[in-house]
Amino acid sequence: MQHFIFFLWILLALTPVIIFILRSKNFQKKIIHQSLNNIFINCDYFSTLTVKQLTFYICKQSRIRKKELLKYIFHENTADLLKNINDSKLKYQLSLMTSKKSSAPKFNQPYLTLLYAKKLICQGIYTQPRRLLQKINEKPRSRIAAALKLYLDSQLAYHDGDLLNASAWCIQAISLFKKQDFSFEEADTYFLLGQIYQTGKFYDSSELMLRNSLNIFNHLKCDLGAAKAACQLGLLTAAQERWDDARHFLDISINHTNHLNNHQLHYLAVCYMALLDVTMHNHHNAIKQIMSLNTKKCDDKLTAFHHDILARAYLGLKQWRKATHHAKQAKKIYSSLNDSHSNSVMNEIIEKATTNL
């Protein structure tokens, strides 16, 4: 009995020390997690689970090794951080987030396959992800993997025009992401649901979902996600001829993308703002905005859109030669992209401009 009382006395005496140690470790973990979030949150293929796993990996390293890895984190040196991670699965997940091209996973884990499929879908590739998802027939055991599969199934259904299933799967995915506190993925799914409702012409529901997405991305300080949601809200309100709202949301998108380094979304948001100016007959302002962009950093589709807007603006100003020149440039690129709709619009502009020369 005396030994037990003595043991209890020691335990009570050491309780403040134990609490301090536990709190300091949790505080350290929180700081590392927040720093990693800040570094990777604006990656095109961000994954909350990957950042959590990386945080856990760093926390369990030896003191010397942890210090070395923290040095790369606080200097935002992602290249050296990647080189110094020994866990092959974790390294693969980080490469998915940070590099444009990635090979298929060699590990037999549904979540890694789903992450790879998500990256392909984000790049506009659908055939291979469809095959990958078919191999994962059963509902994954992990709630996060199950939620991600629902999200990807919804993406494929949306691409196929199956809006009913796409929206139902999105709602299920949001519920699962919310339960696991995966805020980024929740916001991303709200964004997709907003697009689905917009396509279905449920504009009020679409705006609500996109605003949810924007609010969560703002809370996470994710400029890329917030810019994407605001840009889509700009398009939604423009389609409803709510011009002031459209300008407001596109301004938000441009302000967010100013923090990103030469990201395609910035060029797209500026192009949409210029197109809005053309619609409002502010042709000089549209030309000024488009001319401020460096098209060398744009992909073919954006370059074509760039010439497209200039052709429309010069047509509005009755500068026929310039309108014809840019319409022909846009038509040439649209032809290479097999964009028949945009091609026909450019033909109309060329015809209108050349008849006035």
N, C-alpha and C positions, 0 to 999 in steps of 0.2 A: 504493500500500500504506500509506504514511504517513497519507494522508487517511482511509483506512478505519479505521486504528487510532485516529486522533484522534476520528473519529466515534463509535467504540465506547466510547472513554474518556468522552466527553461523555454518551452514552446511559446508561452505568453510573452516572455522577455524578448524573444527573437522575432515575434510577429511584426513589429514595425520595420525591422530590417528586411524580412521576407517580402513584405508589401512593397517596400522601396525598390527592391531588386526586380520584382515582377513588374512594377509600374515603369521602371526605367527601361526594361526590355520591351514592354509594350509601346512606350514612347518612342524608343529607337525604331521599332518596327513601323510605327505610324509615320515617322519622318521619312524613312526609306521608301515606304509605299507611296507617300505623297510626292516625293521627288521623282520616282519612276513614272508616276501618273503624268506629272508635268512634262517629262521628256517625251513620252510616247503617245500622249492623248491625241495629238494631231497627226499621227500616222494614218494613212488611208485605210489600214486594216487592223485597227486597234482591237485588242482582246483583254477584257478585264481579268479573266482567269490567268492569262499568261503573265500579267503584271503581278498578280497575287502570288503565283508560283515563283516568280523571280524574286519577290520580296522574301518569301520563305527560304529560298535557296541561299540568298545573301546572309540572312540572319543566322543560319546554322553553320556558316563557315568559321574557320579559326580567326582569331583576332587580327593576325597579320594579313591574311587573305581578304578578310572583310574590309580592312582599311584600304587595301589596294582597289577593290571593287568600288568602294564608296568614293574614292578619288575620281574614278571614271564617271560615276553618276553625277557628282556635284560639278564636274567640268562638262557634263553632257557629251561625253566622248563615247558615243554608242558603238563605234567601230571597235575600239579596244575592249569595251565591256563585253561585246559578243565574242571576241577572240579568247577572253579569259574565263569563259563559262565552260565547265567540263561536262555538264549534263547535256547529252546529245538531243534529247527530246525537247528540252527547254530551249536549247540553241536553235532548233528547227522552228519552234513557235516564234521566237524573236525574229528569225530571218523572214518568216511570213509577214510579220508586222512592218519590217523596215526595208525590205528589198522589193523591187518591182517584179522580178521573176523568181519563182521558187519551184523546186521539184516536188513531186508527189511524196507523201510521207511513207517511210519504210517501216514505220511502227504500226502494229495492228491495234490501233486505238481509235474508236469512232470519233472522239472529239477532234483529233488531229486531222482526220479525213474531212470532217465538217468544216474546220477552219480553212483548209486548203480549197474546198468547194466554194466557200464564201468568197475567198479572194478571187477565184475565177469568175464568179457571177458578178462581182464588183467591176471586173474588167470587161464585162459584156460577153463572157464565154458561158454557154449554157449546155452544150451537148455533153461535155465531160463531167460537169457536176451532176447532171441527171443520172449518168451511169454510176457515179460514186454513191449517190443517195439511194439508188435502187439496191445496192449491195448492203446498205444498212436497213434491212427490212423491218426488224423489230424496233420498238421504241427503246432508245438507249437507257441504260439504268440510271445514269447521272441525269439529274434534273436540268443541269446547264446544257448538256449534250442534247437532251430531249427538246429543250427550248430552242436551241440553235437549229436543230433539224426542222422544227416547225417553221422557223423564220425562213430557212432556205427553201422548204417546200412551198411556202407562200410566195417567195421570189419567183420560183419557176412557174407557179400557177398564174401569177400576175403577168409574166412574160407570155404565157399561153392564152391570156385573155379570160381566164377562169377567175373572175373577181369574187364570186361567192366563197369558194374554198380559200382563196388567198386572204380575204378579210377574216374568215373564221380562224384560220391557222395563226394569223397575226395576233388576234385577241388572246388565243391560248398561250402564245409565246410571251406576250407582254405580262400575263399573269405569272408565269414561271420565272421570268427575269426579275420581276418585282419582288417575289418571295425570296429570291437569292441575293437581292440588293445589287444586281448587275445593271446599274443605272445607264451606262453607255449603251448597252445592248437594248435596254428598254426604250431609250430615246430613238435609237436607230429603227426599231420596229414601229414606233409611233410614226416616224417619218415615212416608212413604207406604207403603213395603213393610210396615212394622209394622201399619198400618191394614188392608192387603190380607190379611195373614196372620190378623189378628184376625177379620175378616169370614169368612174360611174356617175359623175355629175351630182354627187351628194356634197355640195360645196360647204355647207355649214359644218358637217361632220369632218370633212377634210381639213378645214381651217382649225377646228378644235384639236385634231390629232397633231397637226403641224406646229401649233402653238405649244402643245405639251412637249413635243420634241425640242423646240427652240428653248423653252424654259429649262429643261433638264440639261441640255448641252451648255447653256449659259452658266448654270449652277456648277457644272463640271469644269468650267473654263476651257471648253473644247471649241476653239475658234472654227475649226473645220466643220464640225457638226452643226454649230450655230449658223454658220454661213450657208450651209447646204439647206437647212430648214427655212431660213429667212428668204433665200433665193426662191424656193418653191412656193412660199407664201406670196412673194412678189408676183410670180406667174399666176397663181390662183386668183389673186385680187385683180390683176390686169385682165384676166379672162372674164371677170365680172364687171369690167370697166370702172373699177374703184381706183382711179388713177393715183390719187394722193396716197392711198394705202400701199399701192404697188411701189411707188417711189420710196416710201418710208421703209418697206421691207428690203428693197434692193439696196438702199443706202446702208442698212444694217449689215447685209451680206458683204458689201464692198468693204466696209469698215473692219469686219472680222477677217476677211481675206488679205487685208493689208498687212496683217501680222504673219502671214504665211509666206514662205519664200518661193516666189514665181509659181504659185500653184495654178493649175488650169481653171479651178473654180473661180479665181479672181477675174480672169479674162472673160469667163462666161457671164459672171454677174455684171461686169461693165458692158458687155455686149447686149445683155437684156435691158440695161438702163438706157443704152443708146437706142435700142429698138423702141423702147417706151417713148423716147424723145421724138423719134420719127413718127410714131402714131399720134403724138400730140403736136406735130408739125414744128417741133423745135429742131430743124434739120442741121443748123450750124452747130448747135450744142452736141448733137449726135456724132457729127463728123469729128469734132474736137475730142470727144471721149474715145472714139475708136482709134484715132491717130495717136493717142497717148500710149497705146498698147504696142508691145514689141512682139510682132507676129512670129518672129524666129523661135520664140519659146512656146508657141501654140501647136497643137496637133492639127492634122489635116481638116478635121471637122470644124474646129474653131476658126481656122484660117479661112475656110469657105464661108462661115457665118460672118466673119469680119468683112469680107468683100461683099457679101449679101446685103448687110446693113448699109455700107457705103453706097452701094448701087441704089438702094431705096431712098437714101438721104439726098443724093445728087439728082435723082429723078424728081424728088419733091422741089428741089431748087431749080429745076429745068436746065441743069448742066448736063446736057445730053451725052457729050463725049465721055465725060468721067463716069457717068452712070453706065454707059455701054461697056467701058473698060472693066469696071469692077464686076458687072453682071457676067461678063465673059470669063473673068478669073474665077468667080464663084461657080459658074456652070462647069468649068473644066474640072474643078476638084469634086463637085457633086457627082459628076459623071464617073469619076474613078471610084467613088464611094457607093455607086449604084443607088443614089438618092433621087428617084424619079420625080417625087413631088416637088422638092426644092428646085430640081432641074427645070421643070415646067414653069415655075414662078419666074426663074431667071430668064427663060425664053420670052415670057410676057414683057419683062422689063427691057430686054434687049430690043424687042419689037417696038415698044412704045418710044424708046430713046432714039432708035435709028430712023424712025419715020419723022422725027422732028429735027434731025441733023440737017 
